[in-house]
Amino acid sequence: MTSKFLAAAVAAFSLTTVLPASAQGVKIGILNDQSGVYADYGGKWSYEAAKMAVEDFGGEVLGQKIEVLSADHQNKPDLGVSIARRWYEVEGVDMITELTTSSVALAVHDLSKQMKKIDIVVGAATSRLSGDACQPYGFHWAYDTRALAYGTGGALVKAGGDSWFFMTADYAFGHALEKDTGDFVKEQGGKVLGAVRIPLNTADFSSFLLQAQSSKAKIIGLANAGLDTTNSIKQAAEFGIVAGGQKLAGLLLTAAEVHGLGLQAAQGLVLTEGYYWDVNDRSRNLGERFFKRTGRMPNMIQAGTYSATLQYLKAVKAAGTKDTEAVAKKLKELPVDDDFAQGGKVLENGRMVHDLYLFEVKKPSESKKPWDYYKQLAVVPGDKAFPTAKESGCPLTK
């Protein structure tokens, strides 16, 4: 009798802890690195972008208040999953977004599938998220490793950079970026001469740079991001790598890292971004409003988080409910048209397809105002940069 009573009491307690949370409006969680190697790449700035989207939407949806939560996963998959589980189970979070760091994003993507919750990955790059690891409630927004390989890798191979050596961040993201770029280089008739795997958040790149230098590859592909990229570029300058005739390819480089490096160190780098504040009137509108709020221009991760948050709220409104199945269906139906992406569409595998841009970093003498960092070399069409749902390897599309 006592055990039955206890069981009933526990059940009643768990209902009281979960149900009120889920009834308290719509909750969105920003889960990313806020203190480590990717803190400027996304960080607290992505949280600001999400709040801006909520304000632009009007602060409520279906008559319910919208709340944005934020947490630092410290680039640890187990910590990320633990936060996501608590948010979903205890705090009634409806959608998690940003999710920088591919190892964390893949783990949360899997948890979201198990718990039937929506996640929209913006910061993590691995193309597996909409490929073999795709799931019905998971979305991938700003860019991925395949788009970077096609944009930056493609441009450099066409310009004669047909031999490559990779300096690769040693986890899911770096491996995917090296593979996607290496495959693309080989498809175009180029050669991959070698690669070295480097632990995340490495301070001293000298031994790895020496290996890259002695490979004699025309292009040293930096399959890393954030502070790892800026540190490797700074140290490469000390080794005279570019002066010696080799070219550095920042395969994932955003305006945040260029800002951190300064134009003197970053000039001449070729990169692909899905957003730059000075491309058109709409990108400028978002950039200038974000600048007033934060004192910096957004990169594609922060602008992409704005877009993902806004699109989720549009889908909830269109569905007339925050039910996961109904909202996921609307996310795949609605066109994406905002200050981040115009003419975007979401495929069956959750991949948001939109145009990206190939840029070259300006020389200091070419920059006319703060954050005036890029010359646009080309538009990278979304339908070329991203595979079709069928080509992606996503089991949902078979």
TORROKOL-754236 format. One record per residue (C-alpha): residue number from 1; residue in one letter; x, y, z. Coordinates in nm, 4 decimals. Layout:
// TORROKOL-754236
{NUM A {X Y Z}}
...
//
This chain:
// TORROKOL-754236
{1 M {0.0000 0.0000 0.0000}}
{2 T {0.2778 0.2382 0.1000}}
{3 S {0.4740 0.1723 -0.2196}}
{4 K {0.1616 0.2394 -0.4294}}
{5 F {0.1065 0.5644 -0.2436}}
{6 L {0.4709 0.6624 -0.2939}}
{7 A {0.4544 0.5827 -0.6630}}
{8 A {0.1407 0.7940 -0.6995}}
{9 A {0.3019 1.0781 -0.5079}}
{10 V {0.6155 1.0652 -0.7271}}
{11 A {0.3995 1.0606 -1.0417}}
{12 A {0.1960 1.3564 -0.9164}}
{13 F {0.5146 1.5453 -0.8296}}
{14 S {0.6663 1.4883 -1.1734}}
{15 L {0.3440 1.6069 -1.3364}}
{16 T {0.3463 1.9242 -1.1314}}
{17 T {0.7101 1.9902 -1.2194}}
{18 V {0.6727 1.9316 -1.5936}}
{19 L {0.3245 2.0464 -1.6902}}
{20 P {0.3372 2.4040 -1.5617}}
{21 A {0.6670 2.4623 -1.7471}}
{22 S {0.5243 2.3441 -2.0780}}
{23 A {0.2186 2.5634 -2.0261}}
{24 Q {0.4211 2.8767 -1.9604}}
{25 G {0.4369 3.0065 -2.3153}}
{26 V {0.6944 2.9231 -2.5801}}
{27 K {1.0531 2.8599 -2.4706}}
{28 I {1.3584 2.8677 -2.6948}}
{29 G {1.7037 2.7608 -2.5756}}
{30 I {2.0343 2.8991 -2.7086}}
{31 L {2.2937 2.6298 -2.6391}}
{32 N {2.6523 2.7041 -2.7455}}
{33 D {3.0095 2.7785 -2.6390}}
{34 Q {3.0133 3.1045 -2.4424}}
{35 S {3.3530 3.0869 -2.2744}}
{36 G {3.5910 2.8894 -2.4965}}
{37 V {3.7391 2.8723 -2.8438}}
{38 Y {3.4046 2.9589 -3.0160}}
{39 A {3.2846 3.2334 -2.7770}}
{40 D {3.3074 3.5106 -3.0417}}
{41 Y {3.2037 3.2872 -3.3312}}
{42 G {2.8571 3.2505 -3.1720}}
{43 G {2.8570 3.2941 -2.7960}}
{44 K {2.6453 3.5468 -2.6113}}
{45 W {2.6045 3.7356 -2.9400}}
{46 S {2.3815 3.4552 -3.0709}}
{47 Y {2.1669 3.4909 -2.7576}}
{48 E {2.1293 3.8624 -2.8399}}
{49 A {2.0336 3.7729 -3.1990}}
{50 A {1.7621 3.5317 -3.0788}}
{51 K {1.6212 3.7930 -2.8388}}
{52 M {1.6183 4.0441 -3.1249}}
{53 A {1.4166 3.7995 -3.3386}}
{54 V {1.1654 3.7487 -3.0560}}
{55 E {1.1256 4.1267 -3.0163}}
{56 D {1.0816 4.1691 -3.3932}}
{57 F {0.8137 3.8987 -3.3875}}
{58 G {0.6254 4.0890 -3.1171}}
{59 G {0.7277 3.9005 -2.8020}}
{60 E {0.4444 3.6498 -2.8115}}
{61 V {0.2925 3.3824 -3.0343}}
{62 L {-0.0542 3.2215 -3.0171}}
{63 G {-0.1220 3.4563 -2.7253}}
{64 Q {0.1690 3.3101 -2.5280}}
{65 K {0.4812 3.4897 -2.4089}}
{66 I {0.8106 3.3855 -2.5748}}
{67 E {1.1093 3.3258 -2.3486}}
{68 V {1.4734 3.2743 -2.4552}}
{69 L {1.7069 3.0712 -2.2327}}
{70 S {2.0832 3.0501 -2.2749}}
{71 A {2.3539 2.8085 -2.1568}}
{72 D {2.7229 2.7327 -2.2163}}
{73 H {2.7946 2.3701 -2.3171}}
{74 Q {3.1733 2.4308 -2.3019}}
{75 N {3.2132 2.2182 -2.6198}}
{76 K {3.1375 1.9019 -2.4164}}
{77 P {2.8763 1.6678 -2.5692}}
{78 D {2.7823 1.5110 -2.2329}}
{79 L {2.7261 1.8549 -2.0772}}
{80 G {2.5295 1.9709 -2.3824}}
{81 V {2.3009 1.6679 -2.3678}}
{82 S {2.2531 1.7072 -1.9918}}
{83 I {2.1470 2.0735 -2.0331}}
{84 A {1.9217 1.9896 -2.3297}}
{85 R {1.7548 1.7034 -2.1385}}
{86 R {1.6874 1.9281 -1.8384}}
{87 W {1.5507 2.2006 -2.0641}}
{88 Y {1.3203 1.9574 -2.2447}}
{89 E {1.2060 1.7525 -1.9436}}
{90 V {1.1977 2.0024 -1.6580}}
{91 E {1.1903 2.3531 -1.8022}}
{92 G {0.9508 2.2912 -2.0905}}
{93 V {1.1803 2.4204 -2.3648}}
{94 D {1.0165 2.3751 -2.7054}}
{95 M {1.3124 2.4301 -2.9382}}
{96 I {1.6900 2.4439 -2.9014}}
{97 T {1.9010 2.6360 -3.1517}}
{98 E {2.2522 2.7664 -3.2314}}
{99 L {2.4348 2.4475 -3.1168}}
{100 T {2.7890 2.5413 -3.2185}}
{101 T {3.0347 2.2468 -3.2061}}
{102 S {2.9460 1.9453 -3.4218}}
{103 S {3.0057 1.6804 -3.1538}}
{104 V {2.7547 1.8538 -2.9240}}
{105 A {2.5095 1.9243 -3.2075}}
{106 L {2.5063 1.5586 -3.3192}}
{107 A {2.4407 1.4443 -2.9607}}
{108 V {2.1590 1.6978 -2.9014}}
{109 H {2.0174 1.6196 -3.2482}}
{110 D {1.9871 1.2549 -3.1389}}
{111 L {1.8292 1.3475 -2.8036}}
{112 S {1.5780 1.5767 -2.9787}}
{113 K {1.4751 1.2857 -3.2010}}
{114 Q {1.4213 1.0590 -2.8981}}
{115 M {1.2228 1.3278 -2.7143}}
{116 K {1.0311 1.4537 -3.0193}}
{117 K {1.1561 1.8094 -2.9830}}
{118 I {1.2730 2.0530 -3.2505}}
{119 D {1.6343 2.1631 -3.2840}}
{120 I {1.7664 2.4055 -3.5446}}
{121 V {2.1455 2.3827 -3.5737}}
{122 V {2.3136 2.7048 -3.6846}}
{123 G {2.6703 2.7099 -3.5521}}
{124 A {2.7800 2.3485 -3.6050}}
{125 A {2.9099 2.2631 -3.9494}}
{126 T {2.9060 1.8877 -4.0101}}
{127 S {2.6975 1.7960 -4.3149}}
{128 R {2.6047 1.4718 -4.1336}}
{129 L {2.3309 1.6678 -3.9491}}
{130 S {2.1173 1.6650 -4.2637}}
{131 G {2.2883 1.3519 -4.4012}}
{132 D {2.3219 1.0146 -4.2288}}
{133 A {2.2375 1.1691 -3.8867}}
{134 C {1.9236 1.3530 -4.0054}}
{135 Q {1.6032 1.3173 -3.8063}}
{136 P {1.2389 1.4321 -3.8476}}
{137 Y {1.2564 1.7224 -3.6000}}
{138 G {1.6122 1.8395 -3.6732}}
{139 F {1.7091 2.1293 -3.9000}}
{140 H {2.0397 2.2749 -4.0243}}
{141 W {2.0351 2.6440 -4.1064}}
{142 A {2.3278 2.8727 -4.1941}}
{143 Y {2.5846 2.6585 -4.3808}}
{144 D {2.7610 2.3206 -4.3614}}
{145 T {3.0943 2.1581 -4.4407}}
{146 R {2.9861 2.0652 -4.7925}}
{147 A {2.8887 2.4246 -4.8755}}
{148 L {3.2271 2.5483 -4.7481}}
{149 A {3.4066 2.2801 -4.9511}}
{150 Y {3.2170 2.3779 -5.2650}}
{151 G {3.2570 2.7548 -5.2117}}
{152 T {3.6110 2.8016 -5.0808}}
{153 G {3.7613 2.4703 -5.1944}}
{154 G {3.6092 2.5037 -5.5402}}
{155 A {3.7321 2.8600 -5.5893}}
{156 L {4.0892 2.7800 -5.4834}}
{157 V {4.1152 2.4676 -5.7015}}
{158 K {3.9861 2.6650 -6.0024}}
{159 A {4.2513 2.9294 -5.9317}}
{160 G {4.5272 2.6648 -5.9558}}
{161 G {4.5429 2.5452 -5.5942}}
{162 D {4.5448 2.1785 -5.6861}}
{163 S {4.7567 2.0304 -5.4036}}
{164 W {4.6348 2.0450 -5.0423}}
{165 F {4.7504 1.9687 -4.6888}}
{166 F {4.4928 1.9886 -4.4088}}
{167 M {4.5348 2.1132 -4.0524}}
{168 T {4.2278 1.9594 -3.8948}}
{169 A {4.0470 2.0123 -3.5627}}
{170 D {4.0373 1.6595 -3.4186}}
{171 Y {3.6641 1.6012 -3.3686}}
{172 A {3.3466 1.5562 -3.5759}}
{173 F {3.3505 1.9043 -3.7341}}
{174 G {3.7146 1.9033 -3.8481}}
{175 H {3.6897 1.5480 -3.9802}}
{176 A {3.3768 1.6356 -4.1834}}
{177 L {3.5300 1.9566 -4.3209}}
{178 E {3.8518 1.7781 -4.4214}}
{179 K {3.6573 1.4937 -4.5854}}
{180 D {3.4100 1.7148 -4.7747}}
{181 T {3.6835 1.9527 -4.8964}}
{182 G {3.9298 1.6716 -4.9771}}
{183 D {3.6639 1.4838 -5.1760}}
{184 F {3.5821 1.7996 -5.3690}}
{185 V {3.9491 1.8768 -5.4427}}
{186 K {4.0005 1.5214 -5.5753}}
{187 E {3.6823 1.5363 -5.7857}}
{188 Q {3.8248 1.8509 -5.9506}}
{189 G {4.1513 1.6702 -6.0338}}
{190 G {4.3519 1.8006 -5.7370}}
{191 K {4.5587 1.6024 -5.4833}}
{192 V {4.5518 1.5795 -5.1035}}
{193 L {4.9134 1.5382 -4.9906}}
{194 G {4.8401 1.4820 -4.6233}}
{195 A {4.6704 1.5999 -4.3054}}
{196 V {4.7440 1.6461 -3.9385}}
{197 R {4.4843 1.6180 -3.6601}}
{198 I {4.5050 1.8863 -3.3904}}
{199 P {4.3247 1.8863 -3.0523}}
{200 L {4.0559 2.1531 -3.0046}}
{201 N {4.1832 2.4685 -2.8287}}
{202 T {4.5527 2.4118 -2.9059}}
{203 A {4.7801 2.7050 -2.8179}}
{204 D {5.0964 2.6140 -3.0100}}
{205 F {5.0587 2.5191 -3.3777}}
{206 S {5.4317 2.5244 -3.4618}}
{207 S {5.4886 2.1483 -3.5080}}
{208 F {5.1721 2.1195 -3.7208}}
{209 L {5.2667 2.4227 -3.9317}}
{210 L {5.6115 2.2717 -3.9944}}
{211 Q {5.4474 1.9527 -4.1279}}
{212 A {5.2203 2.1620 -4.3521}}
{213 Q {5.5157 2.3674 -4.4741}}
{214 S {5.7309 2.0639 -4.5536}}
{215 S {5.4439 1.9005 -4.7487}}
{216 K {5.5044 2.1669 -5.0208}}
{217 A {5.1266 2.1716 -5.0834}}
{218 K {5.0075 2.4829 -5.2656}}
{219 I {4.7127 2.5185 -5.0260}}
{220 I {4.7135 2.4623 -4.6505}}
{221 G {4.3501 2.3981 -4.5642}}
{222 L {4.2586 2.5083 -4.2110}}
{223 A {3.9796 2.2665 -4.1191}}
{224 N {3.9198 2.4420 -3.7891}}
{225 A {3.7289 2.7459 -3.6569}}
{226 G {3.7157 3.0219 -3.3980}}
{227 L {4.0319 3.0904 -3.1989}}
{228 D {4.1958 2.7783 -3.3458}}
{229 T {4.1765 2.9431 -3.6883}}
{230 T {4.2953 3.2863 -3.5756}}
{231 N {4.5860 3.1367 -3.3787}}
{232 S {4.6977 2.9135 -3.6666}}
{233 I {4.6854 3.2098 -3.9101}}
{234 K {4.8859 3.4330 -3.6733}}
{235 Q {5.1497 3.1625 -3.6170}}
{236 A {5.1654 3.0803 -3.9901}}
{237 A {5.2677 3.4440 -4.0480}}
{238 E {5.5549 3.4010 -3.7997}}
{239 F {5.6743 3.0956 -3.9981}}
{240 G {5.6604 3.2929 -4.3247}}
{241 I {5.4328 3.0325 -4.4827}}
{242 V {5.2455 3.2702 -4.7132}}
{243 A {5.5647 3.4650 -4.7874}}
{244 G {5.7157 3.1292 -4.8937}}
{245 G {5.4503 3.0847 -5.1624}}
{246 Q {5.1947 2.8583 -4.9932}}
{247 K {4.8376 2.9832 -4.9524}}
{248 L {4.6234 2.9490 -4.6404}}
{249 A {4.2575 2.8535 -4.6830}}
{250 G {4.0391 2.9426 -4.3849}}
{251 L {3.7724 2.6854 -4.4598}}
{252 L {3.5470 2.8132 -4.1811}}
{253 L {3.6175 3.1778 -4.1274}}
{254 T {3.3609 3.4430 -4.0349}}
{255 A {3.3612 3.8180 -3.9846}}
{256 A {3.4105 3.7589 -3.6094}}
{257 E {3.7491 3.5899 -3.6665}}
{258 V {3.8537 3.8454 -3.9298}}
{259 H {3.7702 4.1169 -3.6757}}
{260 G {3.9817 3.9383 -3.4142}}
{261 L {4.2745 3.8951 -3.6540}}
{262 G {4.2647 4.2448 -3.8029}}
{263 L {4.2999 4.3149 -4.1752}}
{264 Q {4.6793 4.3264 -4.1641}}
{265 A {4.6897 3.9539 -4.0755}}
{266 A {4.3728 3.8438 -4.2579}}
{267 Q {4.4083 4.0315 -4.5908}}
{268 G {4.3840 3.8153 -4.9009}}
{269 L {4.2142 3.5200 -4.7305}}
{270 V {3.9343 3.3690 -4.9381}}
{271 L {3.6292 3.2425 -4.7472}}
{272 T {3.2643 3.1449 -4.7809}}
{273 E {2.9950 3.2916 -4.5562}}
{274 G {2.6180 3.2596 -4.5717}}
{275 Y {2.5767 3.6206 -4.4598}}
{276 Y {2.7746 3.9442 -4.4547}}
{277 W {2.6233 4.2640 -4.3225}}
{278 D {2.7127 4.4757 -4.6295}}
{279 V {2.5764 4.2565 -4.9128}}
{280 N {2.2395 4.4286 -4.9661}}
{281 D {1.9824 4.6561 -4.7988}}
{282 R {1.8305 4.3727 -4.5983}}
{283 S {2.1618 4.2421 -4.4648}}
{284 R {2.2562 4.6011 -4.3770}}
{285 N {1.9259 4.6491 -4.1921}}
{286 L {1.9964 4.3454 -3.9720}}
{287 G {2.3645 4.4310 -3.9292}}
{288 E {2.3128 4.7933 -3.8325}}
{289 R {2.0356 4.7113 -3.5826}}
{290 F {2.2522 4.4376 -3.4268}}
{291 F {2.5474 4.6788 -3.4123}}
{292 K {2.3394 4.9367 -3.2217}}
{293 R {2.2516 4.6646 -2.9741}}
{294 T {2.5930 4.4987 -2.9277}}
{295 G {2.8641 4.7260 -3.0696}}
{296 R {2.9617 4.4653 -3.3323}}
{297 M {2.8343 4.3360 -3.6649}}
{298 P {2.6885 3.9843 -3.6708}}
{299 N {2.8569 3.6984 -3.8562}}
{300 M {2.6603 3.4235 -4.0319}}
{301 I {2.6163 3.2281 -3.7050}}
{302 Q {2.4606 3.5174 -3.5160}}
{303 A {2.2532 3.6352 -3.8141}}
{304 G {2.1567 3.2715 -3.8802}}
{305 T {2.0379 3.2339 -3.5190}}
{306 Y {1.8181 3.5412 -3.5706}}
{307 S {1.6709 3.3773 -3.8823}}
{308 A {1.6226 3.0312 -3.7250}}
{309 T {1.4455 3.1803 -3.4223}}
{310 L {1.2208 3.3983 -3.6385}}
{311 Q {1.1347 3.1103 -3.8730}}
{312 Y {1.0493 2.8788 -3.5812}}
{313 L {0.8045 3.1402 -3.4478}}
{314 K {0.6516 3.1867 -3.7951}}
{315 A {0.6044 2.8069 -3.8125}}
{316 V {0.4375 2.7941 -3.4679}}
{317 K {0.2007 3.0716 -3.5735}}
{318 A {0.1232 2.9020 -3.9082}}
{319 A {0.0648 2.5660 -3.7357}}
{320 G {-0.1616 2.7247 -3.4739}}
{321 T {0.0108 2.5100 -3.2117}}
{322 K {0.3573 2.4413 -3.0725}}
{323 D {0.3092 2.0647 -3.1253}}
{324 T {0.6406 1.9294 -3.2596}}
{325 E {0.5035 1.7330 -3.5582}}
{326 A {0.2865 2.0234 -3.6767}}
{327 V {0.5649 2.2817 -3.6395}}
{328 A {0.8257 2.0599 -3.8111}}
{329 K {0.5845 2.0190 -4.1042}}
{330 K {0.5413 2.3980 -4.1327}}
{331 L {0.9182 2.4567 -4.1099}}
{332 K {0.9565 2.2359 -4.4187}}
{333 E {0.6738 2.4108 -4.6047}}
{334 L {0.7335 2.7808 -4.5386}}
{335 P {0.9749 2.9806 -4.7570}}
{336 V {1.2565 3.1580 -4.5713}}
{337 D {1.2556 3.5287 -4.6388}}
{338 D {1.4185 3.7559 -4.3827}}
{339 D {1.7204 3.9822 -4.3414}}
{340 F {1.9537 3.6780 -4.3257}}
{341 A {1.8297 3.4803 -4.6279}}
{342 Q {1.6001 3.5628 -4.9161}}
{343 G {1.4443 3.2874 -5.1242}}
{344 G {1.5472 3.0129 -4.8809}}
{345 K {1.3715 2.6763 -4.8679}}
{346 V {1.3860 2.3819 -4.6279}}
{347 L {1.4327 2.0341 -4.7722}}
{348 E {1.2843 1.7082 -4.6451}}
{349 N {1.6137 1.6316 -4.4627}}
{350 G {1.5894 1.9580 -4.2635}}
{351 R {1.8570 2.1412 -4.4656}}
{352 M {1.7775 2.5098 -4.5256}}
{353 V {1.9016 2.5912 -4.8752}}
{354 H {1.9998 2.9497 -4.9525}}
{355 D {2.2724 3.1318 -5.1425}}
{356 L {2.6132 3.1844 -4.9836}}
{357 Y {2.8928 3.4219 -5.0874}}
{358 L {3.2579 3.3834 -5.1745}}
{359 F {3.4605 3.6705 -5.0290}}
{360 E {3.8189 3.7900 -5.0206}}
{361 V {3.9357 3.9802 -4.7126}}
{362 K {4.0275 4.3393 -4.8019}}
{363 K {4.3679 4.4986 -4.7586}}
{364 P {4.3750 4.7603 -4.4797}}
{365 S {4.3983 5.0346 -4.7474}}
{366 E {4.0743 4.9114 -4.9111}}
{367 S {3.8645 4.9251 -4.5940}}
{368 K {3.6701 5.2515 -4.5692}}
{369 K {3.4804 5.2117 -4.2388}}
{370 P {3.4604 4.9823 -3.9318}}
{371 W {3.3699 4.6195 -4.0193}}
{372 D {3.4300 4.6908 -4.3918}}
{373 Y {3.6192 4.3643 -4.4372}}
{374 Y {3.5134 4.1793 -4.7527}}
{375 K {3.5214 4.2057 -5.1316}}
{376 Q {3.2536 3.9837 -5.2848}}
{377 L {3.4027 3.7519 -5.5483}}
{378 A {3.0944 3.5441 -5.6321}}
{379 V {2.7508 3.4268 -5.5239}}
{380 V {2.7571 3.0557 -5.4348}}
{381 P {2.4119 2.9295 -5.5423}}
{382 G {2.2359 2.7302 -5.2701}}
{383 D {2.1290 2.4504 -5.5033}}
{384 K {2.4951 2.3957 -5.5976}}
{385 A {2.6385 2.4383 -5.2469}}
{386 F {2.4026 2.1924 -5.0778}}
{387 P {2.3066 1.8444 -5.2000}}
{388 T {1.9459 1.7529 -5.2715}}
{389 A {1.7695 1.5661 -4.9898}}
{390 K {1.8109 1.2415 -5.1876}}
{391 E {2.1848 1.2980 -5.2440}}
{392 S {2.2450 1.3846 -4.8780}}
{393 G {2.2300 1.0256 -4.7501}}
{394 C {1.9455 1.1141 -4.5105}}
{395 P {1.7458 0.7980 -4.4277}}
{396 L {1.4205 1.0012 -4.4227}}
{397 T {1.4431 1.0530 -4.7992}}
{398 K {1.4911 0.6930 -4.9092}}
//
